[in-house]
């Protein structure tokens, strides 16, 4: 190879001689790889070496083979609808495939492959051959998956053929359609071919990551998907990958482990090299051990997340990144990076909320893509050969999609797939098209059928729900800049970690109530005593299900701690450093019994509402080792993950003596009030909390009024009784006296006091009464935030007048 070719030639450039200013020469994908090699290698970002053919090489190929005449003949006919898309694409691809490389281009490609062999120290090294169009990876268009990628290519002749196949893929049906959608001139777009040394991820794992939450746009999260083997299965949605989320602001603190979410994917297949050298890749089943284990260790998750942050900082925008782990060396590599093109371009000034009415039975769940709702008829398509059967405006249901499906995806009201994660083709394209989608349902094609009326809801957080029938949907839009500022802090009541991020743009003052029991019920699912006293379980089916859920954990109790801590961390992260007040578990005994294994450990009570609940459980031998796990999860959340904004709250604390016992028990478990800045609040929901407010104030840092229970116990009205519903009234003078009295006593003792009950959420004008009483904070449900905030501003204005 000549010295000149080692740097550049009219037909070929080495990746490490490229930068992001070279998109016109080598397309966005290859320019980005060069940029990282030049600018980020010293910061620890590993990118496999390689080279790229230039746009001049493409144009020479087209010109020398007389293909420009073919393009100028076929494409106008397509635009005029004189020929079909399939005919146009097939004609152009066949003409390109029959062409031959110009002598200089062939010479340079062969020489560069030999030089690459010398650089990596391997004869005939396996390479990945990827297409990089000069219009792709722009801030408003990702062109994800529109051209072909060829893996495990070995030998000069095979490489030349693969490069030519890449040129032909510029005119696949899906690529032609995508350019039409985005308004790109087919004749102005050129194609570069990137050739990279392949990382042996077939012996390990690979995947995709985003430096932004793909659904909510929350910019403090790195989202990582991972599967065994080569990465194409993750990109194309053929596999349900592991999913990890990492909180970016804590990544510069080596002592912390800010992994806020880990979900084990099914990972039923993996892509590996062919049986013979240079043979096509193939999919094989994964082993039971691979399906039951995470692809990445915590240390590797953090290493990838730090790489994503560095890449994002360098490019100055949110990034979509592909990565691979070398099974021979154990090293992690970045193999692609391009701008994220959806959330980073959305206007942040408006906030839409969707409310469903008259929903039918919940039929299926999966990962939600987008935040809207769609209703309509199912159109089931099993195979790409049947795309002509799609009915415009219907809901596309299929196993998974690839770029060939784009022409009908853009005409769908919603999309539902059996397989795929949040970074799969179906998810990426749906996001870009603005079409709601639910991916990874496992069995949508078995449960649903064509012509069936359904509702696809992506408005309930990370979990999308498919309901039977067409629900009524109301949409409200609020302008964030119209929300008034107030002296009284308005916070949110949250339970579902999966839904927390969708509200991150709201200017709230923190979380006034995070319900631990909801996280236990939905993320942990197992009664804590069924883990600490596993050997005593008598139900074999319960033991088998616990074994399934806790696979991968050496200690079953660690499963409870990690799942609970991670679930709560996503709530604490959303408005950090504003406070997040986490209420320790407040299940009733009948609710605890519904947890997996719970019936063996819970008593039967005639009236669980005022029975063995809240504080009384925490120091009792019947539950104390369960409470120890709750405390351990809070310590992990604050000390290991870094969320020191977490405040602990004790519910249903009946007496001052009980408060002392709970605080002592917490201290025994490493949660000592005042240590490491820990604050402990008490719920004010029993009349004794008001009567003895001065004594409770000596023991706790603040009060949070639970208006539901306080009303129930003040008026002697079962809040669940339909017969007594007309008597349940938070505005009753006796209840208002309780609220005003505890606010006054708390302030006299120098303690903060808020309200987290349902009253202002149901009746936003109730907030005015609280402001008049001098309350410090009001915590409400997210959908009532705007109305409550307006009433608080109004009441403060009246008070100042």
N, C-alpha and C positions, 0 to 999 in steps of 0.2 A: 504494500500500500504506500502511496506517495505521502510525503509530509503534508502537502496541501490538503489531501483528502482527509487527513486525520483531524483537520479543523473544519473545513467547509468545501463544498463544490457546488456547481449549479444544480445538481440533482440530489445531493445528500449532505446532511449536517449531523454531527454527533450531538446527542442530547445535552451534554455538558457545555456545549458552545451556544446553546439557545437561551433565550429569556422570554418573558411574557410579552415583549414588544414584537415577537416574531410570528404572531398569529397568521399574518398574510402569507408567510413562507411555509409554515408547517402546521397550521391549525391550532386551535386552543388547547387540545389535549397535550400535544407534543411540546408546545411552547411552555405550558405549565410545568411539565416534567423537567425541562431544561432550567426553568426558573428555580425550581427547588434544588436541583443539583448544584447550581451556581451559588445560590444565596442561603440555603438552609442546611446544607450538609454539615457545616461546622457546628450547628446547633443540635446535631444528633438525629436529624431526619435522614433516614436511609431510603434511597431511590435506586432501583436496579439500573445498571448502565445500559446504553443502547444508542441507536441512531434513528434518524427520520429522513424519509424521502421528502423532497420539497414540492411545493405547488407547481414550480416550473417543470419538475419531472412529470407530474400529472398532465400538465398542458402539452408537454412534448409527446407524451404517450398518445394523447387524444389526437394531436395534430399529425404525428408520423403515421398513425394508423387510419387517417381519414375519418376519424370518429366525430369530428365536429359537424360534418355533413349529416351524420345519423342523428345527432342531437337536435340540430336545427330543423330536421324533417319531422322527427317523432314528437317532440315536446309541444310544438304549436298544435299538432293534431289532437294531443291530449287536452290542451287548454280549450280547444274548440269542441271537445267531446265527440270527436270523429272516431276515436279509438278508446278502448277501455284502459284503465290504470294498469291492469295486469298485462295487457298486450304491450303497452309502452315500456313498462319496466323490463319485461322479458326480452324485448327486442334490443334495448340498449345494453343490458347485461351480457347478452350473447355476443354482441359486437365487441365489447370490451374484452371478454374472456378469449375471443379468437385473436386478439391483437398480440403483438410481440413487443418486448421492451426495446427501446432504442439502445444502441450499443453502449453509449456512455453511461446510461442509467444501470444497465445490467452489470457492466464492469464495476461500477461503484458499489452496488449492493453486494456483489460477491466479495469484493475486497473488504468492505466494512464487516461482513460476517466473519471473515477470517481474522480480522483485527479484534473483533469482539471475543472470539474464541481465545485469542492470546491474552486478552485483558482478564478474562474470568478463569483462565487456566484449565479449560475443558475442550476436548475435541468435539466438533459438531454440537455445540451447546443448544439445549432446548430454548426456544424463544417464543415470546408472545408477540403476535403481529396484530396491531390495532389500527383502526382507521381514525383519522383526525381531520375533520373537515374545517376549512378556513372560516366557516360561519358558526362553528359550534362553540359551546362553553362560554357564550356571551352572557352578560348579566341578566338578559331577559329571555334567554332561550338555551336550554341545556343540551338539546339534541341527544338526550340520554338513550343509548342503545339503538340509534338509528342506522349506524353502519356496523359492519361485521367485525368480530374479533376471532382470531385463530390461535389456538394454544398448542403447546408441545410440538412446534415446528422445528425440524432438524434437517440440516443439509442445505447447500446452496440452491439446488434445483427446487426443492420443496419451498424454500423461502421465496424464491421468485414467483412461484405459482400462488402462494398465499398473498403476496403483495398485490398481484394482479387481481385476485379475488376481492381484496379490499377496495381496489379502484371500482370494481363492478358494483360493490355494495353501496356506492354513492347513489345508485339508482334502484335500490329495492323499492317495492311498493310503499313501504312504511316511510322511507326517507323522502320519497317524492311527495307523499301526502303531508308530512311534517313541514317541509319547506313551503308548501302551498298554504298551510295554516299560518305559518309565521311570516309569510310574505317575502321569502327569499327567492331571488332569480336563480333558477337551476344552472344557467350558463355562467353565472358569476361565481359560483361556489367551486372551489377546487379541493382536492383531497391529498393529504399527506399520509404516509404509512409509517407508524412508529414500530420499531423493532427493539424489544427489550429482553434481556436475559431473564428467563423464567425463574421465579422463586419457587422452591419446592414446597409450596403450600399443599400440594396433593398428599404430602406426608404429615401435614398438620392442619391448619385452618386459615380462613381468610374471611373478608367481609367488606362492609361499607360503614362509614361513619359521617355524621354531620356535626358541624360546630354550632348548631342551633337546634332547638326542638322543632321537628318538622311539622308538627300539627298546630302548636300554639304560637310559634315564633319566639318563644322564650329564649333569650340570647345568652343565658348563663348555664346552659346545659350542652354537653356533648352526648350525642346519641350514637351508640355503636351496635351494629348487628354482626353476628359471627356464626359461621358454620364450618363443618369439617370439609377439607378438600379445597379445590380451586374455587374461586369466587363467583363464577358465572351463575351458579345455582342461587346465590343470594340476590344478585342483580336481577335475574330473570324471574325470581319468585317461585322457583321450583322446590324450595325447601323452606320450612319454618325455622328461622334462625334463633339463636340466643339474642336477648336484647339487654343492653346495659346503658345506664344513664349516669353521667358524672357531673358534679357541680363545679363549674370552671373557676369561680373566684378563690377556692381553697387549694387549687392545684399547685400553687407556689409554696405551700407549707408541707414540707416532707413528712412531718409528724402526723398528718391527717390522712384519712382514707375516705374521701368524699364521694364514694360510689352510692348513689341514692336509689338505684333500682337495678335488680338483676332478675331476669326471667329466663327460665330454661326452655329452649325451643325443642321441637320434636326431632329435627335434624335426621330424617329417616334415610336420606341418601347423601352421597358425597361424590364429587367429580374428581377423577384421578387420571393419570396418564394412561395411554393405551398399552396393551400387552407388549407390543414391540416398539423399538426405538422409532420415534417420529410418528407412531400411529395416532389416530384421532383420540381425543379424550373420551372417557366413558363414565357413566354413573353406576355406582354399586351401592348396595345397602350398607348402612352403618351398623356397627356392632351395638349390643345392648349397653356396653360400657360407654361408648361414644354418645349414645342417645341420652344416657343418664347423667353425663358430665358436662360441665361448662367448657367451652372451647378455650377460654382465656382465664388465666389466674388474675387475682386482684392487681398484682403488680403490673401485669401486661395491660390490663384495662386502663390503669393510670398512665402508663407509658404512651399508649395510643392517644388518650385524651390530651395529654400534654403536647403531643405532636400536632393534634388538631388545633389547639390554641395557638401554637407557634405559626402554623400555616395561615390561620385566619388573621393573626396580627400582621403577618407579612403582606398578605393580599389586601387587607383592609376591608374584607367583606366575609359574610358567612360562607363556609365551604362544604362541598360534597366530595368526600375522599374515599378512595378504595385502598385497602391495605391487605397485606398477606404476611403470614408467618412461615419462615423457612424451617421445615421439619428436620433438616440436617444440622443447622447451626442454632436454631431456637431464636434467631433474630427477627424482629418485626420490620417490615418495609412498607413504604407508601408507593403504590403503583399508579395512582391517578389522583388528581385534585382539580376540581373545577368550581366555579362560583355556584352557590345555591341560588336557584332562580325563582323561588316562589315566596317564602316568608320574608326574605330580605327585601323584596320589592313591594310588599303590601303596605298600604297607607295605615298608619297606626291611630289615626284621629277618630275613627268611628268604631263602635262596639255593638255587635249584633247578638241578640239572645233569641233562641228558639224555644218555644214552649209547645209540648205535645198534649193534645186532648183526645180522649176516647181511643186510647191505644188498645190494640188487641193483645193476644198472648205473645210473650217474648219467645220467638222461635229459635234464634241463633245469636251468638255473640262472636266478635272478632276484634281486630285492631282497627280503630277508626282512623280515617284519613279525611282531613277537613273538619269543619265544625258545624255543617249545615244538615238539613233533613230533606229527604226526597221520598215521594210516594209514587206508586205506579204498578204496572204489571211486570211480572218476571218474563224475561226472554232468555231461555237457557241455550247457551252455545257451547258445545263440547269440544269442537275442533276448529282450527283455523280455516279449514276447507269449507265450513258452513257459515262464514261471516255474512254471506249474502242473505241469510235468513233473519238477520237482526232487524227488529222493528224499531224505527227511530222513536226516541222518547221513552223507551221502556227501560227496565232495570236489567243490566247485563249480569248474568250469573254464569260463572265458569270456574274451571279448576284453577287456572292461572293465566296470565297474559304475557305476551312478548311484544316487541315493536310492531309485528304484523297486525296487531289488533287495534292500533291507534285509530284507523279510519272509522271504526264503529264506537270506540270508547268516547270520542268527542261528541257522538250523537246520543249517548246514553244519559238517562236521568240520574243514575247511580250505578255503581259497580260493586259486585260481591264476588270474592274468590275463596276457594278452599284453602289455598296455600299462599305463602308469602309473608314477609315482614314489612315494617314501616319503610324500609329502603328498597323494596322490590320494585320491579318495573311498573306493576299495576298501581302501587302507591305513588311513585314519582310522577307518572303521567297523569293520574287522576288529580293530584295536587296542582300540577301545572295547568290542566284544563279547567280547574275549578269544579270538578265533578266529585260529589261525596262518594266515598268508597269504604267498604269494610273488607279487610283482607285477613287471611289466615283463620277462617271459620272452621276449617277441617272438613265439614260435610255439607256445605250449602247445596252442592249439586245433588245430594241425596235427599235432603229435607224439602227443598223448594221444587217447584215445577212451573213450566211455562204457562202464562195466563193467570197465575196466582197474583192477587193484589197484596202488596206488602208496603211497609214503611221502613226506610233505611235511615236510622238516626245516628249521626256522628256528633250530636250536640250534648252528649252526656259524659264527656271526658275521653280518656284513652280507649275505653271499651266501647265499641260500636254495637248497637242492638238492632236486630231485625224483628219487627213486630208483624203479626198477622193483620191484614186489612190496611186500609188507608186512613191513618189518623188525621185529625185536624191539626194544622200547624199555624201558630201565630209567630210573627217575627217582629221584634222591636229593635230599633236602632237608636243608640245614644251617642252623642258627640262628647268625647272625653274632655274637650276643652270647655264644655259647658257645665261641668260638675263644680259646684261651689266649694271653696275651701272653708273649713270650720275649725274652731278651737276645740270643740268636743271631738275626740277621736272616734272615727267610725271604722270598725274592724269587721272581719268576716267569720261566720260559723262554717266550718268545713269538716267533712268526714272522709270524703273519697279522695285519696291521693291522686288518682288518675284524672280527676276533674280539676284539681287545684291550678294547674298551669294555664288552663284556658282563661283564667281570670287575672293573669299576671299584670295586664296593662291597667287594671283599675287602680286608682290612687288611694288604696286603703292604707290604714295605719297599722296593719298587722292582722293576726288571726286571734280572735278573742275566745274561740272554742274549737279545738281540734279533738274530735271524738275518738279516743283510742279504741273503743270497742268496735267501731266500724272497720278499722284497719285489721283488727284481730279476726273479725268475722269474714272479711272478704279477701285478705291477703294471707293470713296465717291459717285460718280455718280450723285449727286444732285447739282443743281445750288445753291450757298449759299443763294441767295435772296429768293429762294423758301422755305428756312428754316426760315430765319429771317422775311419774310413777308408771311408766310404760310396762314394766314387768308385772304389774298387777292387773292389766287389762284382760278382761274375760272374753271380749268379742273378737273373734279371729278376723272378721271382715274389717273391723276398725283398725286392728293392728296392721293388716295388709295395706290399707289406704294410707296410714301414717308412714309406713315404710316407703310407699311410693312418693309421698310428698317430701320426705326428708332425705331422699337419696342424694348422695353427694356430701352429706354432713356427717362428720365423725361422731358428733354429739347431737342427739335429737333436740335438746334444749337450745343449741345454737341456732337451729332453724327458726325457732320462735323469736329469739332475740334479733337475728339479722333481718328477718322479714318485717317484724314490727318496727325496728329502727329505720329501715329503708322506706317503709310506707310513710311513716311520720316525717321523714327527712324531706320528702318532696313537698310537703306542706310548709315546713319550716324554711325551705330554700326559696320559696316563691317571692317572699317580700323581705328576705334577710337584708339588713339587720333588725328590722322591726320585730317586735315580740311575737312569738307564737305560744299561746297558752294551751298546753296539752292536758286534758282531763284524764286522769288515770281511769282504768276500766270501770264502767258503771252499767254492766249487764245486770239484769234481774236473773234470779236463779233459773227461771224457765228459759231465758235466752242463753245463758251459759250452757244449759243442758243440750241446746241445739248444736253446739260446736261438736266437732268430731271427737268422740270419746267422752263427751261431757255428761251424759246421763248417768254414768257410773259414779260421778263425783258430786252431783248436785242434789240437794234435798227437794222434796215436793212441798211447795208452800201454797197455802190458801190465798194469800195476798202478797205476791212477790213485789208489788210496787212499794210496799213499806216493810219489806222483809230483809233477807240477808243480802244486802247490796252496799255498794260504795265503801266507805271507810271501814265499816264493821268487818269486812272480809280481809283487809290487808294484814292485820295482826293476828288473825285467827288461825289456829293450827290447820283448820280445814282447807285454807287457801294460801297460807303464807308463802309456800315455795312457788306458787303461781305468781304472787305479787313480787317475789324476788326476781323473776324473769322480766316483769314489767320494768322494775327499777334498773335492771341490767341493760335493757333496751334503751332507756332514757340516758344512762351513762354513756353507752356507745354512741348515741345520737349527739350528745354534747361534747364528749371528750375525744372520741375516735374520729367521728365524722366532722366535728367542728362547729355544730350549730348551737352556739352558746346563747342564742336568742331565745331558747326554749325555756318557758316557765312551766312548772308543774302545778296542777290544780287537783285538789282533793274533793270528791263529790260526796254528798249525803253524809256529812260529818255531824252526828247528832249532839255530841256533848264535848265540853272542853277536855274532859279526861280522855275521850276517844281521840281527840286531836293530838294530845301528848303521846299516846301510844303509837299513832300512825307516824308521827314525826320521828320517834325513836326507832321504829321499824325501818323507815326509810334510811336513816343514818346508818343503821346496821348493814344496809345493802349498798352503802357508798353514796347515798344521796342526802347529804347533810345541808340543811338550809343555811345559806350564806357562804358555803364553801364553793370556791370557783365561780362565785357570782350567782349561785343558784337561788332563785326566788321561788317561794311556794305560796300559792293562793288557795283559798277555800271557797267552795260554792256556798252561796247563801240561798238555800232552798227549803230549809226547815225553820219554823218559827223560832226555835231555840237559837239559831244563828243570829237573829235580830235581837232577841232578848239579851243574849250574852255577847253582843258584838264587841264590847270593850275587851273581854277576855280572849275572844278569838283573835282580835287585832294584835294582842301581845304575841301571838304564836304564828301568825301568817302575815305575808307581805301585802296582801290585797284580798278583796272580795269580788266575786262575780255572781250576780243575782241570776238564779235560774227561775225565771218567772213562771214556768209551767208547774214545777213541783211546789213552789212557794204559794201559788194560787190554790193548788189542790189541797195543800195541808192547812192553809189559812181558812179556807171556806169549807173544808171537809168534803170536797167533791172529787170523786174518782174521775180523772181527766179522760179516761177511756170509756166512760159510761155515756151511751147515747141518751138514756133517759134523763140524765142530769146535765146534758150539754148546755142547756139554757141558763144554768146557774154558774157555769165556768166563765169568769169574767175578770181579766187582769185589771180592769178599771174600777172594780169594786172598791169602795172607800177603805175597807180593811186591808186589802192588798196594797193599795197606794200608800197607806200609812206604814206598812212594813217596809216598802221600798224607800220612802222618804226617811224613815227612821234609821235604817242601816247606812244610808248615804251620809247622813248627818253624823252618826257615831263613828263611822270609818274615817271621815275627814277630821273629826276631833282628835282621833288617835294618829293622824298623819298617814293613813293608809289609803291607797287607791281603791276605787270601786267602779265596777262596770256592770253591764247587764248583757247576758248572752242567751236569754230566753227567747221564745218565739214571738212574744208580743209585738215588738216593733216591726218584725218581718211580715206578720199578718196584718198589722195596722200601723203603717208608717207614721201616722200622726201621733201615735203613742210616744214616739221619740220626743215630741215637744214637751210632754209631761216629764220625761227624764231629764231633759236639758234644764227645765225650770227647777228641778230638784237638785241640780248641780252635779249630775253624774259625770264621771271622767271619760268613760268609753261606752260605746254601744256596739254590740256585735250582732250582725244580721246575716241572713242568707244572701248569696251573691245576687240573686235576681231582684232583691228588694233594695240593693245598695243605693241606686240612684234616687229612689223615692225617699228613703230614710235620710240620705245626705241633704236633700233639698229641705226636708222638714226640720232638720237640725239647724241648717243655716237660717231658716225662717225664725225659729225659736230664739236663736242667739241674737238675731236682729231685733226681735221684740224685746228681749231682755235688756239690750243695750239702750233701747229707746226709753 
